[in-house]
Amino acid sequence: MSTPAGWYDDGSGRQRWWDGQQWTENFAPETPAVPAPPYAAPGAYPAPTGGGYPAAAGNYSSAPASPPASGPSIVGWIALGAAVLGFITVCIPPILGVGWFLLATAFVLSIIAFFLRGKKWAPIVAICLSVVGAIVGAIIAFVILTAAFVTAVDEYSPPTPLPSISADADDESDADAGATGDRPSTDEVAEGLRVIVGAQGATGYENDTIPCLAQELVDNPDVSDETLSAIARGEGDFGDSTGALEFATGLSEAVVVCAPDLQ
């Protein structure tokens, strides 16, 4: 039950007006010490009316046994609640930004509440929670960013370089033609062609004509690698009609280019 309003000793030896809820700033004027009864019931002095409080009468009442203590201010409670909520939300990565905002708000409110009337434990606790929560949030943000960076590096793969475009087959040199693998070079075909021409007793094929014929046979896409390999070995009998037809057709086309007078 609250103590009724009246003049009481506030513990400093002076009479102070208690308004029923808290101490006011009104003190009774000091008077020479006079014997006073051990106790005067509340209301021995007139209650303040109008704009001020009445002067203290000769007899003062004793202070209430235990005046109600003032708790934290409303701003202090709000700061404490925001700090607790911010500390919780800052630990949840999807709403980390909301937690930081609440912690900053709680820090500002706790500073304000520290200078207001009321108990100071609430703003002090709010300040501590705000600072610790901000540090925890910074650590969590650093861990998340580091993990995202490592994942991005692991998933990154450099672009595959485009294959180089080879030159046209008609512009390849004899060395390139020989380096392709199974297809004989122009020199190899020319040597084999000399053997075939000599074995068959053909005439009119000059020394400068054979290399030209060999080059035309190598460049002819209708002449297979197997047929060219048989020519390079000097085999005039190809063993199958396909090889013989490729050789005859390719040689006829080559003669048109290299030795038109042999047609």
FIZA-56409 format. One record per residue (C-alpha): residue number from 1; residue in one letter; chain; x, z, y. Coordinates in pm, whole numbers, always signed. Layout:
BEGIN
{NUM, "A", "A", {X, Z, Y}}
...
//
This chain:
BEGIN
{1, "M", "A", {+0, +0, +0}}
{2, "S", "A", {+143, -96, +343}}
{3, "T", "A", {+227, +170, +602}}
{4, "P", "A", {-14, +167, +896}}
{5, "A", "A", {+107, +66, +1239}}
{6, "G", "A", {+263, +339, +1452}}
{7, "W", "A", {+579, +493, +1599}}
{8, "Y", "A", {+837, +587, +1334}}
{9, "D", "A", {+1200, +680, +1312}}
{10, "D", "A", {+1380, +360, +1203}}
{11, "G", "A", {+1677, +553, +1064}}
{12, "S", "A", {+1886, +540, +1381}}
{13, "G", "A", {+1731, +851, +1530}}
{14, "R", "A", {+1503, +659, +1768}}
{15, "Q", "A", {+1133, +596, +1750}}
{16, "R", "A", {+1041, +231, +1689}}
{17, "W", "A", {+708, +58, +1670}}
{18, "W", "A", {+602, -48, +1315}}
{19, "D", "A", {+325, -313, +1336}}
{20, "G", "A", {+207, -258, +982}}
{21, "Q", "A", {+430, -534, +833}}
{22, "Q", "A", {+770, -518, +1000}}
{23, "W", "A", {+971, -346, +1274}}
{24, "T", "A", {+928, -478, +1625}}
{25, "E", "A", {+1178, -477, +1912}}
{26, "N", "A", {+996, -198, +2097}}
{27, "F", "A", {+1163, +144, +2107}}
{28, "A", "A", {+1019, +462, +2255}}
{29, "P", "A", {+1208, +589, +2561}}
{30, "E", "A", {+1445, +872, +2491}}
{31, "T", "A", {+1322, +1213, +2612}}
{32, "P", "A", {+1485, +1553, +2616}}
{33, "A", "A", {+1472, +1717, +2282}}
{34, "V", "A", {+1170, +1942, +2249}}
{35, "P", "A", {+1050, +2127, +1949}}
{36, "A", "A", {+824, +1905, +1752}}
{37, "P", "A", {+605, +1975, +1455}}
{38, "P", "A", {+757, +1864, +1125}}
{39, "Y", "A", {+509, +1586, +1090}}
{40, "A", "A", {+268, +1405, +1315}}
{41, "A", "A", {+12, +1183, +1156}}
{42, "P", "A", {+33, +813, +1238}}
{43, "G", "A", {-174, +740, +1540}}
{44, "A", "A", {-45, +1034, +1741}}
{45, "Y", "A", {+66, +776, +1991}}
{46, "P", "A", {-176, +518, +2125}}
{47, "A", "A", {-149, +172, +1979}}
{48, "P", "A", {-16, -94, +2218}}
{49, "T", "A", {-285, -279, +2411}}
{50, "G", "A", {-265, -585, +2629}}
{51, "G", "A", {+82, -725, +2682}}
{52, "G", "A", {+297, -423, +2594}}
{53, "Y", "A", {+334, -102, +2400}}
{54, "P", "A", {+253, +244, +2532}}
{55, "A", "A", {+528, +485, +2624}}
{56, "A", "A", {+605, +739, +2359}}
{57, "A", "A", {+427, +1072, +2389}}
{58, "G", "A", {+601, +1403, +2355}}
{59, "N", "A", {+548, +1439, +1981}}
{60, "Y", "A", {+696, +1172, +1746}}
{61, "S", "A", {+597, +1111, +1389}}
{62, "S", "A", {+858, +1084, +1119}}
{63, "A", "A", {+958, +748, +972}}
{64, "P", "A", {+771, +617, +670}}
{65, "A", "A", {+922, +717, +338}}
{66, "S", "A", {+1025, +358, +242}}
{67, "P", "A", {+952, +79, +493}}
{68, "P", "A", {+893, -251, +314}}
{69, "A", "A", {+1212, -460, +302}}
{70, "S", "A", {+1201, -808, +447}}
{71, "G", "A", {+1265, -1087, +184}}
{72, "P", "A", {+1431, -1428, +229}}
{73, "S", "A", {+1281, -1656, +488}}
{74, "I", "A", {+1056, -1948, +395}}
{75, "V", "A", {+1336, -2193, +478}}
{76, "G", "A", {+1568, -1999, +245}}
{77, "W", "A", {+1319, -2031, -41}}
{78, "I", "A", {+1277, -2403, +23}}
{79, "A", "A", {+1656, -2451, +30}}
{80, "L", "A", {+1693, -2262, -298}}
{81, "G", "A", {+1421, -2468, -467}}
{82, "A", "A", {+1571, -2796, -346}}
{83, "A", "A", {+1915, -2689, -467}}
{84, "V", "A", {+1788, -2603, -816}}
{85, "L", "A", {+1591, -2926, -845}}
{86, "G", "A", {+1883, -3130, -710}}
{87, "F", "A", {+2127, -2970, -956}}
{88, "I", "A", {+1897, -3068, -1245}}
{89, "T", "A", {+1833, -3426, -1132}}
{90, "V", "A", {+2199, -3495, -1050}}
{91, "C", "A", {+2275, -3448, -1420}}
{92, "I", "A", {+2037, -3733, -1514}}
{93, "P", "A", {+2218, -4067, -1455}}
{94, "P", "A", {+1908, -4282, -1380}}
{95, "I", "A", {+1806, -4053, -1090}}
{96, "L", "A", {+2153, -3946, -982}}
{97, "G", "A", {+2091, -4066, -625}}
{98, "V", "A", {+1776, -3852, -595}}
{99, "G", "A", {+1976, -3549, -705}}
{100, "W", "A", {+2239, -3608, -439}}
{101, "F", "A", {+1969, -3639, -171}}
{102, "L", "A", {+1809, -3310, -277}}
{103, "L", "A", {+2145, -3134, -281}}
{104, "A", "A", {+2227, -3256, +70}}
{105, "T", "A", {+1884, -3144, +194}}
{106, "A", "A", {+1927, -2803, +30}}
{107, "F", "A", {+2269, -2761, +188}}
{108, "V", "A", {+2138, -2828, +540}}
{109, "L", "A", {+1833, -2603, +494}}
{110, "S", "A", {+2044, -2320, +354}}
{111, "I", "A", {+2270, -2331, +662}}
{112, "I", "A", {+1963, -2305, +884}}
{113, "A", "A", {+1812, -2024, +674}}
{114, "F", "A", {+2135, -1828, +690}}
{115, "F", "A", {+2081, -1770, +1063}}
{116, "L", "A", {+1712, -1679, +1034}}
{117, "R", "A", {+1567, -1332, +978}}
{118, "G", "A", {+1540, -1231, +617}}
{119, "K", "A", {+1751, -1168, +313}}
{120, "K", "A", {+2060, -1390, +290}}
{121, "W", "A", {+2096, -1415, -86}}
{122, "A", "A", {+1867, -1719, -116}}
{123, "P", "A", {+2057, -1943, +129}}
{124, "I", "A", {+2391, -1828, -16}}
{125, "V", "A", {+2281, -1921, -368}}
{126, "A", "A", {+2146, -2254, -237}}
{127, "I", "A", {+2481, -2335, -71}}
{128, "C", "A", {+2671, -2259, -393}}
{129, "L", "A", {+2433, -2469, -603}}
{130, "S", "A", {+2457, -2759, -357}}
{131, "V", "A", {+2838, -2764, -363}}
{132, "V", "A", {+2866, -2727, -740}}
{133, "G", "A", {+2592, -2985, -798}}
{134, "A", "A", {+2767, -3236, -571}}
{135, "I", "A", {+3090, -3191, -769}}
{136, "V", "A", {+2908, -3233, -1101}}
{137, "G", "A", {+2729, -3544, -970}}
{138, "A", "A", {+3059, -3696, -857}}
{139, "I", "A", {+3211, -3640, -1202}}
{140, "I", "A", {+2909, -3797, -1375}}
{141, "A", "A", {+2917, -4097, -1141}}
{142, "F", "A", {+3290, -4147, -1207}}
{143, "V", "A", {+3235, -4136, -1584}}
{144, "I", "A", {+2949, -4388, -1563}}
{145, "L", "A", {+3146, -4631, -1347}}
{146, "T", "A", {+3453, -4603, -1571}}
{147, "A", "A", {+3247, -4669, -1884}}
{148, "A", "A", {+3080, -4970, -1721}}
{149, "F", "A", {+3417, -5113, -1616}}
{150, "V", "A", {+3566, -5071, -1965}}
{151, "T", "A", {+3261, -5234, -2122}}
{152, "A", "A", {+3280, -5528, -1881}}
{153, "V", "A", {+3649, -5577, -1958}}
{154, "D", "A", {+3588, -5564, -2333}}
{155, "E", "A", {+3304, -5816, -2313}}
{156, "Y", "A", {+3491, -6057, -2087}}
{157, "S", "A", {+3631, -6366, -2255}}
{158, "P", "A", {+3830, -6627, -2063}}
{159, "P", "A", {+3676, -6974, -2048}}
{160, "T", "A", {+3790, -7212, -2319}}
{161, "P", "A", {+4004, -7487, -2167}}
{162, "L", "A", {+3859, -7834, -2198}}
{163, "P", "A", {+4041, -8059, -2444}}
{164, "S", "A", {+4261, -8313, -2279}}
{165, "I", "A", {+4136, -8667, -2289}}
{166, "S", "A", {+4375, -8893, -2474}}
{167, "A", "A", {+4472, -9228, -2335}}
{168, "D", "A", {+4296, -9538, -2450}}
{169, "A", "A", {+4410, -9664, -2790}}
{170, "D", "A", {+4515, -9997, -2639}}
{171, "D", "A", {+4766, -9820, -2408}}
{172, "E", "A", {+4929, -9600, -2673}}
{173, "S", "A", {+5294, -9666, -2746}}
{174, "D", "A", {+5435, -9740, -3088}}
{175, "A", "A", {+5564, -9385, -3117}}
{176, "D", "A", {+5219, -9242, -3046}}
{177, "A", "A", {+5068, -9473, -3302}}
{178, "G", "A", {+5318, -9361, -3563}}
{179, "A", "A", {+5269, -8992, -3478}}
{180, "T", "A", {+4894, -8996, -3549}}
{181, "G", "A", {+4956, -8925, -3914}}
{182, "D", "A", {+4862, -9179, -4181}}
{183, "R", "A", {+4857, -9491, -3964}}
{184, "P", "A", {+5197, -9667, -3983}}
{185, "S", "A", {+5389, -9758, -3670}}
{186, "T", "A", {+5436, -10109, -3538}}
{187, "D", "A", {+5798, -10123, -3660}}
{188, "E", "A", {+5697, -10018, -4012}}
{189, "V", "A", {+5422, -10281, -4027}}
{190, "A", "A", {+5664, -10545, -3890}}
{191, "E", "A", {+5920, -10470, -4164}}
{192, "G", "A", {+5658, -10491, -4435}}
{193, "L", "A", {+5513, -10807, -4285}}
{194, "R", "A", {+5855, -10975, -4303}}
{195, "V", "A", {+5873, -10888, -4672}}
{196, "I", "A", {+5526, -11033, -4739}}
{197, "V", "A", {+5593, -11350, -4539}}
{198, "G", "A", {+5928, -11400, -4720}}
{199, "A", "A", {+5774, -11338, -5062}}
{200, "Q", "A", {+5498, -11590, -4999}}
{201, "G", "A", {+5742, -11847, -4854}}
{202, "A", "A", {+5544, -11885, -4534}}
{203, "T", "A", {+5720, -12072, -4255}}
{204, "G", "A", {+5685, -12082, -3878}}
{205, "Y", "A", {+5700, -11709, -3827}}
{206, "E", "A", {+5983, -11651, -3583}}
{207, "N", "A", {+6156, -11317, -3541}}
{208, "D", "A", {+5975, -11249, -3213}}
{209, "T", "A", {+5641, -11348, -3370}}
{210, "I", "A", {+5647, -11083, -3646}}
{211, "P", "A", {+5655, -10781, -3407}}
{212, "C", "A", {+5367, -10931, -3209}}
{213, "L", "A", {+5161, -10979, -3527}}
{214, "A", "A", {+5242, -10625, -3637}}
{215, "Q", "A", {+5132, -10483, -3301}}
{216, "E", "A", {+4803, -10673, -3320}}
{217, "L", "A", {+4740, -10547, -3674}}
{218, "V", "A", {+4810, -10182, -3571}}
{219, "D", "A", {+4584, -10210, -3264}}
{220, "N", "A", {+4302, -10373, -3463}}
{221, "P", "A", {+4044, -10102, -3544}}
{222, "D", "A", {+3901, -10314, -3826}}
{223, "V", "A", {+4227, -10281, -4023}}
{224, "S", "A", {+4225, -9947, -4204}}
{225, "D", "A", {+4520, -9709, -4239}}
{226, "E", "A", {+4534, -9781, -4611}}
{227, "T", "A", {+4567, -10155, -4552}}
{228, "L", "A", {+4837, -10104, -4288}}
{229, "S", "A", {+5023, -9869, -4525}}
{230, "A", "A", {+5018, -10139, -4796}}
{231, "I", "A", {+5150, -10395, -4543}}
{232, "A", "A", {+5425, -10154, -4434}}
{233, "R", "A", {+5530, -10119, -4799}}
{234, "G", "A", {+5553, -10500, -4828}}
{235, "E", "A", {+5270, -10524, -5080}}
{236, "G", "A", {+5104, -10863, -5052}}
{237, "D", "A", {+4867, -10792, -5341}}
{238, "F", "A", {+4627, -10527, -5207}}
{239, "G", "A", {+4451, -10465, -5538}}
{240, "D", "A", {+4100, -10477, -5388}}
{241, "S", "A", {+3904, -10736, -5200}}
{242, "T", "A", {+3842, -10506, -4903}}
{243, "G", "A", {+4211, -10461, -4825}}
{244, "A", "A", {+4284, -10830, -4873}}
{245, "L", "A", {+3991, -10924, -4646}}
{246, "E", "A", {+4106, -10682, -4375}}
{247, "F", "A", {+4459, -10822, -4392}}
{248, "A", "A", {+4345, -11185, -4382}}
{249, "T", "A", {+4099, -11128, -4098}}
{250, "G", "A", {+4340, -10915, -3897}}
{251, "L", "A", {+4627, -11159, -3946}}
{252, "S", "A", {+4410, -11454, -3838}}
{253, "E", "A", {+4313, -11273, -3518}}
{254, "A", "A", {+4676, -11179, -3456}}
{255, "V", "A", {+4795, -11540, -3505}}
{256, "V", "A", {+4551, -11655, -3237}}
{257, "V", "A", {+4726, -11420, -2992}}
{258, "C", "A", {+5088, -11440, -3105}}
{259, "A", "A", {+5128, -11788, -3258}}
{260, "P", "A", {+4844, -12023, -3165}}
{261, "D", "A", {+5041, -12322, -3297}}
{262, "L", "A", {+5024, -12180, -3654}}
{263, "Q", "A", {+4647, -12210, -3672}}
//
